[in-house]
Amino acid sequence: MKSKTTYVLSVIIAILAALTSVGGLLLPDIYRDNSFVKTTWLGNDAVTLFIAVPLLVAALVYSARGSSKAQLIWMGMLDYMLYNYAFYLFGTAFNVFFLMYAALLALSIIALIFGLTTLDVNRISQQVRKDAPVKWIGGYFLFVASGLGLVYVIQSISFIFTDNLPAIVTMSGHPTNVVFALDLTLLIPWLILGAFWLMKRQPWGYVIAGILSVKGPLYTLVLAVNSILVVNAGISETSELPLWGTLTLLGLITSVLFYVNMRPENESGKI
């Protein structure tokens, strides 16, 4: 993949993400949300600064050397940034970083579009081994999609008949459910589409799987860290760590299964 535009945009994204994360961690008064939401932003900032930004930079470096694996991880990190800063842009109380959140979301969308349109999809699909466990990986995607979707749909329909708001709306103080909104548009449909295409061994199925197997465990790690923080801060007595910790572990296993089954570019029989 050769796209100077995507590289330049990705460098800018890495810089802006690092700046907003450092600012959020060192200047927590920037966040004007309630204690629950404010605490989750701090956990998010920590994971983004210490894991996501370095992964994005490493993927850029290895992509420049021609690694297809690194290119997919790069796209996965752009998708993480897109998803992550959609939460910041629409979920934080207005603060001094508002324009940076808007820039990060817009740049991530543009960079991901440019990156995907210049990706050699056929080459990537041909690098995946014939015996790769695509049904297991696709099955895991469908498991996550159906689990999240069921929870969101049940709570949303319940509100219609009972007028009881979902707990996350009450806890966050938001006028709507940002989590449901973003997951139902930016995550669940792609998990389902990627799963079916992957199990049918469609070229784009491998690309979507490579992206989601990076974004998925990284964001469940964010949720796992936040589960620890809100309990330690005395904000919640119930920890969701077992759920998000388990999904992070399963997501990492899925990621390893996918990337281990991509043949190196220099392997005998290279395409």
N, C-alpha and C positions, 0 to 999 in steps of 0.2 A: 504494500500500500504506500503510495507516494502522494502526500498532500501536505504541502508546507502550511496551508491555511489551518488544517486540523492540528498540526504540531504547535503553531503559534497560539491558537486559541486554547489549547490544552495547557500550555505553559502559563498563560494568563489565568486560567481557571485554578491551577495549582497555587499560584501566588495569592489570588483573592481568597481562596478557601483557607489557606494558611493564615492570612491576615485576620479574617473574620473569626477563625477558631482561637487564635491567640488572644484577640480582643475579648472574645466571650469568656475565656478562661481567666484572664488577668483583670478584666474589668466587668465582673458579673453584674454590676448595677446597670449595665447597658440593657439587660433584659428587664422589661417592665411587666412581665407576665406574673401569674400567681406562682406560689412556691413550687407546686407540682410541675408546671410547665417549665419554669426557670431551671429547675434541677435537671430535667431531661435535656435541655439545651446544653448544659455543661457536659453531660456524658457524651452527647453527640459531638460536641466540639473536640473532646479528647480523642475519640476514635477517629474523627476526620483528620485531626492534626498529626497524630502519631502513627496511624495505619494507612488511611485512605490517601493522603497526599503523597507519602513516600511510595506507595504502590503505583500511583499514577505516574510519578516521575520515573520509577524503575521501568514501568511498561513503555514509556516514551523512549528511554535509552535503548532497550532491547528491541523495540520495534524498528528503530533506525538501523539496526544491524540485520533486519530482515526476518525476525522471528514471527511466525504466524501466531504462536501461542501468546506472545507479548502483545500482538495487535488485538487479539480477542480480549485479553485482560484489560488493555487500554480502553476498548469500547465498553467493557463492563464497568470500569471506573468512571467513564463519562456518564454512563447510565446511573451510577450511584450518585454522582454529583447532581444530575438533573433531578432525581427523585428526592435527594436530601434537601436541596435548596428550594424545591417546591414547598416542602414543609416549612422552611424558614420564612419564605416570602408570604405564604398564606396563613401560617400558623402562629407567628410571633406578633406580639403587640408592637405597633410601629416604633422603630428605634433608629439610631444613627446609622445602622448598617443596611437600612432598607434598600438603598440604591445598589449596594454591593450584592445583596441577595437577588435582586432583579437581574443584575448583570450576570451573576453566576448561573441562574436558570436559563437565561437567553443564550449565553455563550455555550452552555452544555448542550442545549437543543441543537444549535447550529453546528457545533463541533461533531456531535454524534451523527447528524445527517451527512455532513461532509465525509466523516470517517467511514460510514456504512456504504456510501455510494462509491467509494474508491477501494473498498475491500474486495479482494479476490476470493469471492465466495466459493467458487468451484474448487479452487486450490485447497482451501481450508477443508471442505467436505471430503476431498480425496485423501487428505492426510489422516483422517480419523480411521482407525483400524476397523476392519470388517467385523471383528468380534467384540467391539465396544459395547458395553451393557446399556444400549440406548433405551431399552424398555424399562430398566430400573431407574435410570435418570429421568426419563419422561414420566414414569409413574410417581416419582417423588414430587415433580413439579405439579402434577395433577392432585396429589395428596395435599400439598400446601394450598393450592388454589381453591380446592373444594372446602378445606377446613376454614380458611379465612372468609371465603365467599359465604359459606353457610352461616357463620357467626354474624357477618354484616347484614345479610338478608333477613335473618330471624329478628335481630334487634331493630332493624328499620321497619319491618312489617309490624312488630310488636308495638312500636310507637303509634302506628296508625290506629290500633284498636284500644290501646291502654293510655296513650298520651304520656307514657313514661320515657324520658330521654335516656339514651344509652349512657352508661356510667362514664365513659371517656369524655362525653360532652359536658357533664356536670363537673368532673374533676378538672378539666382544662379551662372551663369558663368560656369556651368558644361558642359563637352563635350557631355553628354547624359542626359536623364531624369531619374534620380535615383528614383524619386517618382513613375513614371509610371512603371518602371522596377520591383520594389519591390512589389508594390500593385498588379500588374498583375500576380505575381508568389507566393507571400507569403500571400496574403489577399483575393482577389476576388475569386479564385477557391475554397478556403476553406469556404467562406461565402455561395457559391452556393451549394457545397457538403453538408455542415452542415445543410443548410436549408431543402434540400430535404430529407436527412436522418432523421432529426428531425421531419418533418411533417409526415413521414412514421413510426415514433416512433422506428427507428433502434437504438440499444444500443450506437453505436458510434456517432449517431446524437446528443444524450444528452451530450456526452463528448465534442464534437466540439462546441456545443452551449454554454456549461459552460465556455469553454476557451475563445471563441470569445466575450462573453458578459462581460468578464473582460478586455481583451485586447482592445476591440473596444472603449468604452467610455473613457478609460484612455488615449488612443492616440489621440482621437479627443479633449480631454482636452489640450493636448500638443499643438495641432494646434490652439485651441482657445486662449491660453495664448500667443502663438507666434503672432497671429493676433493683439493682443493688443500691444505687444512690438514693432512690426515693424511700426505701426501707430504712437505710442508715440515717436519713434525715428525719425520720419519724413521721413522714408524710403519709405513708401507707403501711398498714400492718400485714398486708398480703403481698408476698413476693411472686412475681411472674418469672423469676430466674429459671426454675425447672423447665418451663415451656420454651423460653427463648434460648436458654443454654442448650437444650436438646436440639432445637432446630438449627442452631449455629453449628453444632457438631455434625448433624446429618447433612447440612449444607456443605460443610467442608469436605465430608466424605464424597458427596456428589461431585464437587469441584475436582477433587483428586481423580475420581473415576473418569471424568471427562478428559482432563488435560493429560493424564498418564497415557490415555489411548489415542493421543495425537502423535503421529510419527514425526520425528525430527526432520528438518529440512534436508539434512545431510545424510539421512539414512539411505541405505542401498535401495534402489527402486524409487528414488526421489522423483516427484512429478515436475 
